[in-house]
Every structure is written in C-alpha cells, then in structure tokens.
Amino acid sequence: MFINMEGKQVPNCGFKIIDNNQLTERSSDCVFKDKTVIVFALPGAYTPTCSSSHLPRYNELAKQFFDSGVDEILCLSVNDPFVMKAWASEQNAEHISVLPDGNGQFTEQMGMLVDKANLGFGKRSWRYSMLVKNGIVEKMFIEPEVEGDPFEVSDADTMLNYVNPQAVQKSNIAIISKPDCPYCKKAKALLNEKGLSFDEITLEKEMPVSTFKALTNASTVPQVFIDGSLIGGSDDLENYFSS
C-alpha cells in the first residue's frame, strides 16, 4: 500500500537542477517554503503517457492554476537533471518547473518508489500528484496500485477540480483541421492559451470532404464546434471568446 502523506511535511531533500547551463541544487525549503505548489510525479521523461498527456495538460492549465493561487507547478521524476531539462524543453513546457529526483531520495521518503526493473527502468516514482502548502501536503492523488501504469486521478483536470472547481472546463470542443494549416494552428494555440482541451479531426484523413461540407457548409479550415454549435474559423473563435 502506498502512503498518503496528507497533513504531513514533505521530505527534506536536495534536487540537482540545471540553471543557466550549470548544475546547481534546489532544497526542499527553497521549493516549498511559504508557497502553494503542485507536484505531479511520473515514471520517466520521454515515456508515452507522461509526454502525451500528463505533462502537456498541466502546462495547458497552468494559467488557471496560477489564477487560483498556485505559485509553481513541478514535474518530478527519478531522472537526472540533464534528461529532465531536455525533455521539458522539447515539450515546450514553459510553465512547468522540472524537479529531478535522480537518486530517488525524495520519492523513497514519500513512499512512492517502485521497482520497474521488468521494463529496464530500475527504481522509479509511482504516478501521483499533490498540492503542497508551505511544505505541508494538503491533498494527494495517488494512482491505484494495479498492474501497468494507471493514469486516472493524478491528471491536471482532477487537480484543478480540487483547487478551483469553477475553473474546470465544462464545454466539449472539436476542431476540424488540416496539417500545416496556419489558421488551424492559430485556432489550436488560442484554445491551448485558454487552457481548453479539444478533439481534433483531420480533414480527408479522418473525415471526408463531403461530410465536412454537409456539417459546416464551409470550404475552409479550421472549423470549430463548441457544445455542438459551429463557431467557425480562427477569427470566429477569437470573436467568440471576445464576446
């Protein structure tokens, strides 16, 4: 059984990080003292779920977290600082601070160190997230102890629902797009900026042109739908948010 640390002090450890291309250290005191911090821990940089869902969504929702009183969002993994920095850079995770726990010291004291030798990973962190206020764990979301790599409760949306339920996305959004379309990229960037998740449908590959025209009566992409209503292209989407 994993230990739920709610109400307890986080471990006192040092974290090796890369700052201005120099190897330096952040202490637990520096990370947590007098701050409200979100930590989401994952098995490893560059691994599939971590790269496709866990890290990107926290980055997307960063503004909502910051507006809700969170000072910093930290991604923790039992990886070395060079790997963590390179991964965060490739992910364009500008709102996330990486916290490399290279020796697994913090993770072990949290009771979250697991053996993934069967995958060739060695000792890694179990997937979890927590809200820490002034070094005390207020809330912890621990993935169920089952086979594989469950990803059910440590996600950004679950954490946001705890931190500020009013900020949780309540709309269903879909965008019909084409690869390399600048207006599609503009619309997706705007949705990401608003911290909104969406389903993307690629014209011709996932939707025939005839179906596209029947649904939208349009000849250009993108076409954005929100809660079943057609909003239109990127300019229409901007006007929608402006109004």
Rosetta blueprint (number, residue, H / E / L):
1 M L
2 F L
3 I L
4 N L
5 M L
6 E L
7 G L
8 K L
9 Q E
10 V L
11 P L
12 N L
13 C L
14 G E
15 F E
16 K E
17 I E
18 I E
19 D E
20 N L
21 N L
22 Q E
23 L E
24 T E
25 E E
26 R E
27 S E
28 S H
29 D H
30 C H
31 V H
32 F H
33 K L
34 D L
35 K L
36 T E
37 V E
38 I E
39 V E
40 F E
41 A E
42 L L
43 P L
44 G L
45 A L
46 Y L
47 T L
48 P H
49 T H
50 C H
51 S H
52 S H
53 S H
54 H H
55 L H
56 P H
57 R H
58 Y H
59 N H
60 E H
61 L L
62 A H
63 K H
64 Q H
65 F H
66 F H
67 D H
68 S L
69 G L
70 V L
71 D L
72 E E
73 I E
74 L E
75 C E
76 L E
77 S E
78 V L
79 N L
80 D L
81 P H
82 F H
83 V H
84 M H
85 K H
86 A H
87 W H
88 A H
89 S H
90 E H
91 Q L
92 N L
93 A L
94 E L
95 H L
96 I L
97 S E
98 V E
99 L E
100 P E
101 D L
102 G L
103 N L
104 G L
105 Q H
106 F H
107 T H
108 E H
109 Q H
110 M L
111 G L
112 M L
113 L E
114 V E
115 D E
116 K L
117 A H
118 N H
119 L H
120 G L
121 F L
122 G L
123 K E
124 R E
125 S E
126 W L
127 R L
128 Y E
129 S E
130 M E
131 L E
132 V E
133 K E
134 N L
135 G L
136 I E
137 V E
138 E E
139 K E
140 M E
141 F E
142 I E
143 E L
144 P L
145 E L
146 V L
147 E L
148 G L
149 D L
150 P L
151 F L
152 E L
153 V L
154 S L
155 D L
156 A H
157 D H
158 T H
159 M H
160 L H
161 N H
162 Y H
163 V H
164 N L
165 P H
166 Q H
167 A H
168 V L
169 Q L
170 K L
171 S L
172 N L
173 I E
174 A E
175 I E
176 I E
177 S E
178 K L
179 P L
180 D L
181 C L
182 P H
183 Y H
184 C H
185 K H
186 K H
187 A H
188 K H
189 A H
190 L H
191 L H
192 N H
193 E H
194 K L
195 G L
196 L L
197 S L
198 F L
199 D E
200 E E
201 I E
202 T E
203 L E
204 E L
205 K L
206 E L
207 M E
208 P L
209 V H
210 S H
211 T H
212 F H
213 K H
214 A H
215 L H
216 T H
217 N L
218 A L
219 S L
220 T L
221 V L
222 P L
223 Q E
224 V E
225 F E
226 I E
227 D L
228 G L
229 S E
230 L E
231 I E
232 G E
233 G L
234 S H
235 D H
236 D H
237 L H
238 E H
239 N H
240 Y H
241 F H
242 S H
243 S L
